[in-house]
Amino acid sequence: MQLAPHLHRIGNDIVAAYLVDTAEGVTVIDAGLPGHWRDLLAELRDMGRAIEDVRGVVLTHGDSDHLGFAERLRREHGVPVFVHSADAARARGGAKPSASAGGFRPLPTLQFLAYSLSKGGARTAHLTEVVELQGGETLDLPGSPHIIELPGHSPGSIAVHVPAVGAVFVGDGLTTRHVLTGRPGPQAAPFTDDPEQAIASLTRLEGLGARWVLPGHGAPWSGGVEEAVRLIRADRAARAD
């Protein structure tokens, strides 16, 4: 679906990936689940594009529900896949430390599990080759995505800022829908390695002026990145009282 000119989403509020479309081609940010491959092809057709127009995939981190079709794009079409060096091993299938899921409600949790299974979440292909990022780069890809280190959810979590479309893609640096409780609105994401570090990292998003905040899970947020960060901090403070 088109969110704004040159900005598209595939998937839904449970698991999502994004496309930036410019005259130079298409940049994919996160790759969702394996079954999103068909959604990718359909969205490209609707955009008047083809798979050959995809110039690169940028992963916000190395968790399996963001890897999706990335290895297929790399292997079958030679598309480079970028991930932070601190998450490169995770993207290749390395062990992930246990992390607290927080609370849950049966229905949203079942919806998350059912959707993930329906989209091939049990058969994710890990990456065999990646282009490692260090943070601070502006990539030579459509939209000139700028990489912002956002550690906390994972050591190599990043945000991807694309000023050309007024968006920052945050992966699981924050969420706008808790996948296990269904609670809407900007908030900390579950399954985070270091929750305190994740909250502290949000400071790096302030001052970007991006209208769109686009998470891997939850509805697109168009109320501005500064407001999203403010709400998360307020929510965190309220829960600490």
C-alpha positions as a Markdown table, in Angstrom:
| # | Residue | x | y | z |
|---|---|---|---|---|
| 1 | Met | 0.0 | 0.0 | 0.0 |
| 2 | Gln | 1.1 | 3.5 | -0.7 |
| 3 | Leu | 1.6 | 5.6 | 2.4 |
| 4 | Ala | 2.8 | 8.8 | 0.7 |
| 5 | Pro | 4.4 | 9.7 | -2.6 |
| 6 | His | 7.5 | 7.4 | -3.1 |
| 7 | Leu | 6.7 | 5.5 | 0.2 |
| 8 | His | 5.1 | 2.1 | 0.4 |
| 9 | Arg | 4.4 | -0.6 | 2.9 |
| 10 | Ile | 3.9 | -4.4 | 2.5 |
| 11 | Gly | 2.5 | -6.6 | 5.2 |
| 12 | Asn | 0.2 | -5.2 | 7.9 |
| 13 | Asp | 0.2 | -3.9 | 11.5 |
| 14 | Ile | 1.5 | -7.2 | 12.8 |
| 15 | Val | 4.6 | -7.5 | 10.6 |
| 16 | Ala | 5.6 | -4.9 | 8.0 |
| 17 | Ala | 8.4 | -4.0 | 5.5 |
| 18 | Tyr | 8.8 | -0.8 | 3.5 |
| 19 | Leu | 9.8 | 0.4 | 0.0 |
| 20 | Val | 11.3 | 3.8 | -1.0 |
| 21 | Asp | 10.7 | 4.4 | -4.7 |
| 22 | Thr | 12.7 | 7.1 | -6.5 |
| 23 | Ala | 13.9 | 7.7 | -10.1 |
| 24 | Glu | 17.0 | 5.7 | -9.2 |
| 25 | Gly | 15.1 | 2.6 | -8.2 |
| 26 | Val | 13.8 | 1.0 | -5.1 |
| 27 | Thr | 15.2 | 0.6 | -1.6 |
| 28 | Val | 13.6 | -2.1 | 0.6 |
| 29 | Ile | 13.8 | -1.5 | 4.4 |
| 30 | Asp | 13.4 | -4.7 | 6.3 |
| 31 | Ala | 12.1 | -7.9 | 4.6 |
| 32 | Gly | 9.4 | -9.1 | 6.9 |
| 33 | Leu | 8.6 | -12.8 | 6.6 |
| 34 | Pro | 9.3 | -15.2 | 3.8 |
| 35 | Gly | 5.7 | -15.1 | 2.6 |
| 36 | His | 5.9 | -11.4 | 2.0 |
| 37 | Trp | 7.8 | -12.2 | -1.2 |
| 38 | Arg | 4.5 | -12.3 | -3.1 |
| 39 | Asp | 3.4 | -9.1 | -1.5 |
| 40 | Leu | 6.7 | -7.5 | -2.6 |
| 41 | Leu | 6.1 | -8.6 | -6.2 |
| 42 | Ala | 2.5 | -7.4 | -6.2 |
| 43 | Glu | 3.5 | -4.0 | -4.7 |
| 44 | Leu | 6.3 | -3.6 | -7.2 |
| 45 | Arg | 3.8 | -4.3 | -10.1 |
| 46 | Asp | 1.3 | -1.7 | -8.6 |
| 47 | Met | 4.2 | 0.8 | -8.6 |
| 48 | Gly | 5.1 | 0.0 | -12.2 |
| 49 | Arg | 8.3 | -1.5 | -11.1 |
| 50 | Ala | 10.0 | -4.9 | -11.3 |
| 51 | Ile | 12.2 | -6.9 | -9.1 |
| 52 | Glu | 15.2 | -5.7 | -11.1 |
| 53 | Asp | 14.5 | -2.2 | -9.9 |
| 54 | Val | 15.4 | -3.1 | -6.3 |
| 55 | Arg | 18.9 | -1.7 | -5.5 |
| 56 | Gly | 19.3 | -2.8 | -1.9 |
| 57 | Val | 17.8 | -4.1 | 1.3 |
| 58 | Val | 18.6 | -2.4 | 4.6 |
| 59 | Leu | 17.8 | -4.4 | 7.7 |
| 60 | Thr | 17.0 | -2.5 | 10.9 |
| 61 | His | 18.3 | -5.5 | 12.8 |
| 62 | Gly | 19.0 | -9.2 | 12.5 |
| 63 | Asp | 15.9 | -10.8 | 13.9 |
| 64 | Ser | 14.1 | -13.5 | 11.8 |
| 65 | Asp | 10.8 | -11.6 | 11.4 |
| 66 | His | 12.8 | -8.9 | 9.6 |
| 67 | Leu | 14.9 | -11.1 | 7.4 |
| 68 | Gly | 12.0 | -12.6 | 5.4 |
| 69 | Phe | 12.8 | -12.6 | 1.7 |
| 70 | Ala | 16.2 | -10.8 | 2.0 |
| 71 | Glu | 18.4 | -13.8 | 1.3 |
| 72 | Arg | 16.2 | -14.7 | -1.7 |
| 73 | Leu | 16.7 | -11.2 | -3.1 |
| 74 | Arg | 20.4 | -11.5 | -2.6 |
| 75 | Arg | 20.8 | -15.0 | -3.9 |
| 76 | Glu | 18.5 | -14.9 | -6.9 |
| 77 | His | 18.8 | -11.3 | -8.0 |
| 78 | Gly | 22.2 | -10.1 | -6.6 |
| 79 | Val | 20.6 | -7.5 | -4.4 |
| 80 | Pro | 23.0 | -6.4 | -1.5 |
| 81 | Val | 21.7 | -6.7 | 2.0 |
| 82 | Phe | 22.9 | -4.2 | 4.6 |
| 83 | Val | 23.0 | -4.9 | 8.4 |
| 84 | His | 24.9 | -3.4 | 11.2 |
| 85 | Ser | 28.1 | -5.2 | 12.1 |
| 86 | Ala | 26.9 | -5.9 | 15.6 |
| 87 | Asp | 23.9 | -7.8 | 14.2 |
| 88 | Ala | 25.6 | -9.5 | 11.3 |
| 89 | Ala | 26.0 | -12.8 | 13.2 |
| 90 | Arg | 22.4 | -12.7 | 14.3 |
| 91 | Ala | 21.3 | -12.2 | 10.7 |
| 92 | Arg | 23.4 | -15.2 | 9.7 |
| 93 | Gly | 21.5 | -17.4 | 12.2 |
| 94 | Gly | 23.6 | -16.8 | 15.4 |
| 95 | Ala | 22.1 | -17.3 | 18.8 |
| 96 | Lys | 19.9 | -14.5 | 20.2 |
| 97 | Pro | 20.0 | -13.9 | 24.0 |
| 98 | Ser | 16.8 | -14.4 | 25.9 |
| 99 | Ala | 14.8 | -11.3 | 26.3 |
| 100 | Ser | 11.6 | -10.5 | 28.3 |
| 101 | Ala | 8.4 | -10.5 | 26.3 |
| 102 | Gly | 6.6 | -8.5 | 29.0 |
| 103 | Gly | 2.8 | -9.0 | 29.3 |
| 104 | Phe | 0.6 | -10.7 | 26.8 |
| 105 | Arg | -3.0 | -11.3 | 26.0 |
| 106 | Pro | -4.2 | -14.5 | 24.3 |
| 107 | Leu | -5.9 | -13.1 | 21.2 |
| 108 | Pro | -3.2 | -10.7 | 20.0 |
| 109 | Thr | -0.5 | -13.3 | 20.8 |
| 110 | Leu | -2.4 | -15.9 | 18.8 |
| 111 | Gln | -2.9 | -13.4 | 15.9 |
| 112 | Phe | 0.9 | -12.7 | 15.9 |
| 113 | Leu | 1.8 | -16.4 | 15.9 |
| 114 | Ala | -0.9 | -17.3 | 13.3 |
| 115 | Tyr | 0.1 | -14.5 | 10.9 |
| 116 | Ser | 3.8 | -15.4 | 11.3 |
| 117 | Leu | 3.1 | -19.0 | 10.5 |
| 118 | Ser | 0.9 | -18.1 | 7.5 |
| 119 | Lys | 3.7 | -16.1 | 6.1 |
| 120 | Gly | 6.3 | -18.8 | 6.5 |
| 121 | Gly | 7.8 | -17.5 | 9.7 |
| 122 | Ala | 9.0 | -21.0 | 10.6 |
| 123 | Arg | 11.2 | -21.3 | 7.5 |
| 124 | Thr | 13.1 | -18.0 | 7.4 |
| 125 | Ala | 16.3 | -18.2 | 5.4 |
| 126 | His | 19.2 | -16.6 | 7.3 |
| 127 | Leu | 21.7 | -14.5 | 5.4 |
| 128 | Thr | 24.8 | -16.0 | 4.0 |
| 129 | Glu | 26.4 | -12.7 | 2.9 |
| 130 | Val | 25.8 | -9.2 | 4.2 |
| 131 | Val | 27.3 | -5.7 | 3.8 |
| 132 | Glu | 28.2 | -4.6 | 7.3 |
| 133 | Leu | 27.2 | -1.1 | 8.5 |
| 134 | Gln | 28.9 | 0.9 | 11.2 |
| 135 | Gly | 26.4 | 3.6 | 11.8 |
| 136 | Gly | 26.5 | 7.2 | 10.5 |
| 137 | Glu | 26.7 | 6.2 | 6.8 |
| 138 | Thr | 24.5 | 7.7 | 4.0 |
| 139 | Leu | 24.1 | 4.8 | 1.6 |
| 140 | Asp | 24.3 | 5.1 | -2.2 |
| 141 | Leu | 20.8 | 3.7 | -2.6 |
| 142 | Pro | 17.5 | 5.2 | -3.8 |
| 143 | Gly | 16.4 | 7.9 | -1.2 |
| 144 | Ser | 20.0 | 8.2 | 0.2 |
| 145 | Pro | 19.1 | 6.4 | 3.4 |
| 146 | His | 21.1 | 7.6 | 6.5 |
| 147 | Ile | 22.0 | 5.1 | 9.2 |
| 148 | Ile | 21.5 | 5.9 | 12.8 |
| 149 | Glu | 22.7 | 3.5 | 15.5 |
| 150 | Leu | 19.8 | 2.6 | 17.8 |
| 151 | Pro | 21.1 | -0.1 | 20.1 |
| 152 | Gly | 18.9 | -1.7 | 22.8 |
| 153 | His | 16.5 | -4.0 | 21.1 |
| 154 | Ser | 19.6 | -5.7 | 19.7 |
| 155 | Pro | 23.3 | -4.5 | 19.8 |
| 156 | Gly | 23.1 | -3.6 | 16.1 |
| 157 | Ser | 19.6 | -2.1 | 15.9 |
| 158 | Ile | 19.5 | 0.9 | 13.6 |
| 159 | Ala | 17.1 | 3.5 | 12.5 |
| 160 | Val | 17.0 | 4.4 | 8.8 |
| 161 | His | 16.3 | 8.1 | 8.0 |
| 162 | Val | 15.2 | 8.9 | 4.5 |
| 163 | Pro | 14.6 | 12.7 | 4.4 |
| 164 | Ala | 13.4 | 12.5 | 0.8 |
| 165 | Val | 10.2 | 10.8 | 2.0 |
| 166 | Gly | 10.1 | 12.4 | 5.5 |
| 167 | Ala | 10.4 | 9.1 | 7.2 |
| 168 | Val | 12.5 | 7.3 | 9.8 |
| 169 | Phe | 12.3 | 3.5 | 9.8 |
| 170 | Val | 12.8 | 2.2 | 13.3 |
| 171 | Gly | 12.4 | -1.6 | 13.1 |
| 172 | Asp | 11.9 | -2.7 | 16.8 |
| 173 | Gly | 13.5 | 0.4 | 18.2 |
| 174 | Leu | 9.9 | 1.2 | 19.1 |
| 175 | Thr | 6.5 | -0.1 | 18.2 |
| 176 | Thr | 3.1 | 1.3 | 17.6 |
| 177 | Arg | 1.3 | -2.0 | 18.4 |
| 178 | His | 2.5 | -4.4 | 21.0 |
| 179 | Val | 2.4 | -7.8 | 19.2 |
| 180 | Leu | 1.6 | -9.7 | 22.3 |
| 181 | Thr | -1.0 | -7.4 | 24.0 |
| 182 | Gly | -2.4 | -5.5 | 21.0 |
| 183 | Arg | -1.9 | -2.2 | 22.8 |
| 184 | Pro | -1.7 | 0.6 | 20.3 |
| 185 | Gly | 0.4 | 3.7 | 20.2 |
| 186 | Pro | 4.1 | 4.5 | 20.5 |
| 187 | Gln | 5.7 | 2.3 | 23.1 |
| 188 | Ala | 8.8 | 0.2 | 23.9 |
| 189 | Ala | 8.9 | -3.0 | 21.9 |
| 190 | Pro | 8.9 | -6.5 | 23.5 |
| 191 | Phe | 11.7 | -9.0 | 23.2 |
| 192 | Thr | 14.3 | -6.3 | 23.7 |
| 193 | Asp | 17.8 | -7.3 | 24.8 |
| 194 | Asp | 18.4 | -4.1 | 26.9 |
| 195 | Pro | 15.2 | -2.1 | 27.5 |
| 196 | Glu | 17.0 | 0.8 | 29.3 |
| 197 | Gln | 19.5 | 1.2 | 26.5 |
| 198 | Ala | 16.6 | 1.1 | 23.9 |
| 199 | Ile | 14.8 | 4.0 | 25.6 |
| 200 | Ala | 18.1 | 6.0 | 25.9 |
| 201 | Ser | 18.8 | 5.4 | 22.2 |
| 202 | Leu | 15.6 | 7.2 | 21.3 |
| 203 | Thr | 17.4 | 10.5 | 21.9 |
| 204 | Arg | 19.2 | 9.9 | 18.6 |
| 205 | Leu | 15.9 | 10.3 | 16.8 |
| 206 | Glu | 15.1 | 13.7 | 18.2 |
| 207 | Gly | 15.7 | 16.6 | 15.8 |
| 208 | Leu | 15.2 | 14.6 | 12.7 |
| 209 | Gly | 11.9 | 16.3 | 11.9 |
| 210 | Ala | 10.6 | 13.2 | 10.2 |
| 211 | Arg | 6.8 | 13.1 | 9.9 |
| 212 | Trp | 6.6 | 9.3 | 9.4 |
| 213 | Val | 7.8 | 6.9 | 12.0 |
| 214 | Leu | 7.6 | 3.4 | 10.5 |
| 215 | Pro | 8.1 | 0.4 | 12.8 |
| 216 | Gly | 8.4 | -3.3 | 12.0 |
| 217 | His | 5.2 | -3.9 | 14.0 |
| 218 | Gly | 2.3 | -1.6 | 14.3 |
| 219 | Ala | 0.5 | 1.1 | 12.3 |
| 220 | Pro | 2.5 | 3.8 | 10.5 |
| 221 | Trp | 2.8 | 6.8 | 12.7 |
| 222 | Ser | 2.4 | 10.2 | 11.0 |
| 223 | Gly | 2.4 | 12.4 | 14.0 |
| 224 | Gly | 6.2 | 13.2 | 13.9 |
| 225 | Val | 9.1 | 11.4 | 15.5 |
| 226 | Glu | 9.6 | 13.9 | 18.3 |
| 227 | Glu | 6.0 | 13.3 | 19.5 |
| 228 | Ala | 6.4 | 9.6 | 19.3 |
| 229 | Val | 9.5 | 9.7 | 21.5 |
| 230 | Arg | 7.8 | 12.0 | 23.9 |
| 231 | Leu | 4.9 | 9.6 | 24.3 |
| 232 | Ile | 7.2 | 6.7 | 24.8 |
| 233 | Arg | 9.0 | 8.5 | 27.6 |
| 234 | Ala | 5.8 | 9.6 | 29.2 |
| 235 | Asp | 4.5 | 6.0 | 29.1 |
| 236 | Arg | 7.7 | 4.7 | 30.5 |
| 237 | Ala | 7.6 | 7.2 | 33.4 |
| 238 | Ala | 3.9 | 6.4 | 34.1 |
| 239 | Arg | 4.7 | 2.7 | 34.3 |
| 240 | Ala | 7.6 | 3.3 | 36.7 |
| 241 | Asp | 5.4 | 5.2 | 39.2 |
